[in-house]
Amino acid sequence: MAFDLLRPAGTDTTAWPYRRRRAALEALFTEQDLSGPWALCPSTTDPGVTVECLFWSAIGMEGLIFEQLGPVRRIM
């Protein structure tokens, strides 16, 4: 299950915002027509869907990943 795209074709995307990396990951699935055994991890901002995902551990999911969607605020 793919949930992020960090180094496509040797490009370091770790400094990209999550939304940009997610869009690139979705584009990769579309362009390459990826299907089983590949799976694109669901992405949501809906708290209800997130709660439902917590019950997926019964099928082997190990946890959830949270990404900040807006700019990172640093307090100095």
FIKOLZA-1660 file (N, C-alpha, C; in steps of 0.1 Angstrom, whole numbers, plus 5000, padded with zeros to 4 digits):
% residues 76
   i   px   py   pz ch aa at
   1 5008 4988 5000  A  M  N
   1 5000 5000 5000  A  M CA
   1 5009 5012 5000  A  M  C
   2 5007 5021 4990  A  A  N
   2 5015 5033 4989  A  A CA
   2 5008 5045 4996  A  A  C
   3 5015 5052 5005  A  F  N
   3 5009 5063 5012  A  F CA
   3 5016 5076 5010  A  F  C
   4 5028 5076 5004  A  D  N
   4 5036 5088 5001  A  D CA
   4 5046 5085 4990  A  D  C
   5 5051 5096 4984  A  L  N
   5 5060 5095 4973  A  L CA
   5 5072 5104 4977  A  L  C
   6 5084 5097 4980  A  L  N
   6 5095 5105 4986  A  L CA
   6 5106 5107 4976  A  L  C
   7 5108 5098 4966  A  R  N
   7 5120 5100 4957  A  R CA
   7 5116 5094 4943  A  R  C
   8 5107 5100 4936  A  P  N
   8 5103 5095 4923  A  P CA
   8 5114 5099 4913  A  P  C
   9 5119 5089 4905  A  A  N
   9 5129 5091 4895  A  A CA
   9 5141 5099 4901  A  A  C
  10 5145 5096 4913  A  G  N
  10 5156 5103 4919  A  G CA
  10 5154 5117 4925  A  G  C
  11 5142 5122 4924  A  T  N
  11 5139 5136 4928  A  T CA
  11 5135 5135 4943  A  T  C
  12 5142 5142 4952  A  D  N
  12 5139 5143 4966  A  D CA
  12 5127 5152 4968  A  D  C
  13 5116 5146 4972  A  T  N
  13 5103 5153 4974  A  T CA
  13 5100 5156 4989  A  T  C
  14 5110 5152 4998  A  T  N
  14 5107 5153 5012  A  T CA
  14 5104 5168 5017  A  T  C
  15 5109 5177 5009  A  A  N
  15 5106 5191 5013  A  A CA
  15 5093 5197 5007  A  A  C
  16 5087 5189 4998  A  W  N
  16 5074 5193 4992  A  W CA
  16 5063 5192 5003  A  W  C
  17 5053 5201 5002  A  P  N
  17 5041 5199 5010  A  P CA
  17 5034 5186 5007  A  P  C
  18 5027 5181 5017  A  Y  N
  18 5020 5168 5016  A  Y CA
  18 5011 5168 5003  A  Y  C
  19 5003 5178 5002  A  R  N
  19 4994 5179 4991  A  R CA
  19 5001 5177 4977  A  R  C
  20 5012 5183 4976  A  R  N
  20 5020 5182 4963  A  R CA
  20 5025 5167 4961  A  R  C
  21 5030 5161 4972  A  R  N
  21 5035 5147 4971  A  R CA
  21 5023 5138 4969  A  R  C
  22 5012 5141 4975  A  R  N
  22 5000 5132 4973  A  R CA
  22 4995 5133 4958  A  R  C
  23 4995 5145 4953  A  A  N
  23 4991 5147 4939  A  A CA
  23 5000 5139 4930  A  A  C
  24 5013 5140 4932  A  A  N
  24 5023 5132 4924  A  A CA
  24 5021 5117 4926  A  A  C
  25 5018 5113 4938  A  L  N
  25 5015 5098 4940  A  L CA
  25 5003 5094 4932  A  L  C
  26 4992 5102 4933  A  E  N
  26 4980 5098 4926  A  E CA
  26 4982 5098 4911  A  E  C
  27 4990 5108 4906  A  A  N
  27 4994 5109 4891  A  A CA
  27 5001 5096 4887  A  A  C
  28 5011 5092 4896  A  L  N
  28 5019 5080 4893  A  L CA
  28 5010 5068 4891  A  L  C
  29 5000 5066 4900  A  F  N
  29 4991 5055 4899  A  F CA
  29 4983 5056 4886  A  F  C
  30 4978 5068 4882  A  T  N
  30 4971 5069 4870  A  T CA
  30 4979 5067 4858  A  T  C
  31 4991 5073 4857  A  E  N
  31 5000 5072 4845  A  E CA
  31 5005 5058 4843  A  E  C
  32 5008 5051 4854  A  Q  N
  32 5013 5037 4853  A  Q CA
  32 5002 5027 4853  A  Q  C
  33 4989 5031 4854  A  D  N
  33 4978 5022 4855  A  D CA
  33 4980 5011 4866  A  D  C
  34 4985 5016 4878  A  L  N
  34 4988 5006 4888  A  L CA
  34 4976 5000 4894  A  L  C
  35 4976 4987 4896  A  S  N
  35 4965 4980 4903  A  S CA
  35 4972 4969 4911  A  S  C
  36 4964 4960 4917  A  G  N
  36 4969 4949 4925  A  G CA
  36 4981 4943 4919  A  G  C
  37 4991 4941 4928  A  P  N
  37 4991 4941 4942  A  P CA
  37 4993 4955 4948  A  P  C
  38 4994 4965 4939  A  W  N
  38 4996 4979 4944  A  W CA
  38 4982 4985 4949  A  W  C
  39 4983 4993 4959  A  A  N
  39 4970 4999 4964  A  A CA
  39 4974 5013 4969  A  A  C
  40 4966 5023 4965  A  L  N
  40 4968 5037 4970  A  L CA
  40 4961 5038 4983  A  L  C
  41 4968 5042 4993  A  C  N
  41 4962 5043 5007  A  C CA
  41 4952 5055 5006  A  C  C
  42 4941 5053 5013  A  P  N
  42 4931 5064 5013  A  P CA
  42 4936 5076 5020  A  P  C
  43 4932 5088 5016  A  S  N
  43 4936 5100 5022  A  S CA
  43 4923 5108 5025  A  S  C
  44 4922 5113 5037  A  T  N
  44 4909 5120 5040  A  T CA
  44 4912 5131 5051  A  T  C
  45 4904 5141 5051  A  T  N
  45 4904 5151 5061  A  T CA
  45 4891 5150 5070  A  T  C
  46 4883 5140 5067  A  D  N
  46 4870 5138 5074  A  D CA
  46 4873 5130 5087  A  D  C
  47 4870 5136 5098  A  P  N
  47 4873 5129 5111  A  P CA
  47 4865 5116 5112  A  P  C
  48 4853 5115 5107  A  G  N
  48 4845 5103 5107  A  G CA
  48 4852 5091 5100  A  G  C
  49 4857 5094 5088  A  V  N
  49 4864 5084 5080  A  V CA
  49 4877 5080 5088  A  V  C
  50 4884 5089 5094  A  T  N
  50 4895 5086 5102  A  T CA
  50 4892 5076 5113  A  T  C
  51 4881 5078 5120  A  V  N
  51 4877 5069 5131  A  V CA
  51 4874 5055 5125  A  V  C
  52 4868 5055 5114  A  E  N
  52 4865 5042 5107  A  E CA
  52 4878 5034 5104  A  E  C
  53 4888 5042 5100  A  C  N
  53 4901 5036 5097  A  C CA
  53 4908 5029 5109  A  C  C
  54 4905 5034 5121  A  L  N
  54 4911 5028 5133  A  L CA
  54 4907 5014 5135  A  L  C
  55 4895 5010 5129  A  F  N
  55 4891 4996 5130  A  F CA
  55 4897 4987 5119  A  F  C
  56 4905 4993 5110  A  W  N
  56 4911 4985 5100  A  W CA
  56 4922 4976 5105  A  W  C
  57 4926 4978 5118  A  S  N
  57 4937 4970 5123  A  S CA
  57 4933 4955 5123  A  S  C
  58 4920 4952 5122  A  A  N
  58 4916 4938 5122  A  A CA
  58 4920 4932 5109  A  A  C
  59 4923 4940 5098  A  I  N
  59 4927 4934 5085  A  I CA
  59 4942 4936 5083  A  I  C
  60 4949 4939 5094  A  G  N
  60 4964 4940 5093  A  G CA
  60 4970 4954 5092  A  G  C
  61 4961 4965 5091  A  M  N
  61 4967 4978 5091  A  M CA
  61 4974 4981 5104  A  M  C
  62 4985 4987 5104  A  E  N
  62 4993 4989 5116  A  E CA
  62 4991 5003 5123  A  E  C
  63 4985 5012 5116  A  G  N
  63 4984 5025 5122  A  G CA
  63 4979 5036 5112  A  G  C
  64 4979 5048 5116  A  L  N
  64 4975 5059 5108  A  L CA
  64 4987 5069 5107  A  L  C
  65 4987 5076 5096  A  I  N
  65 4998 5087 5094  A  I CA
  65 4990 5100 5093  A  I  C
  66 4995 5110 5100  A  F  N
  66 4989 5123 5100  A  F CA
  66 4999 5132 5094  A  F  C
  67 4994 5140 5084  A  E  N
  67 5003 5150 5077  A  E CA
  67 4997 5164 5079  A  E  C
  68 5005 5174 5082  A  Q  N
  68 5000 5187 5083  A  Q CA
  68 4998 5192 5069  A  Q  C
  69 4986 5198 5066  A  L  N
  69 4982 5202 5053  A  L CA
  69 4986 5217 5050  A  L  C
  70 4986 5225 5060  A  G  N
  70 4990 5239 5059  A  G CA
  70 5005 5241 5061  A  G  C
  71 5009 5253 5060  A  P  N
  71 5023 5256 5063  A  P CA
  71 5027 5253 5077  A  P  C
  72 5039 5249 5079  A  V  N
  72 5044 5246 5093  A  V CA
  72 5047 5259 5100  A  V  C
  73 5041 5261 5112  A  R  N
  73 5043 5273 5120  A  R CA
  73 5054 5270 5130  A  R  C
  74 5064 5278 5130  A  R  N
  74 5075 5276 5139  A  R CA
  74 5075 5288 5149  A  R  C
  75 5076 5285 5162  A  I  N
  75 5076 5295 5172  A  I CA
  75 5091 5296 5177  A  I  C
  76 5096 5308 5177  A  M  N
  76 5110 5309 5181  A  M CA
  76 5111 5318 5194  A  M  C
% end
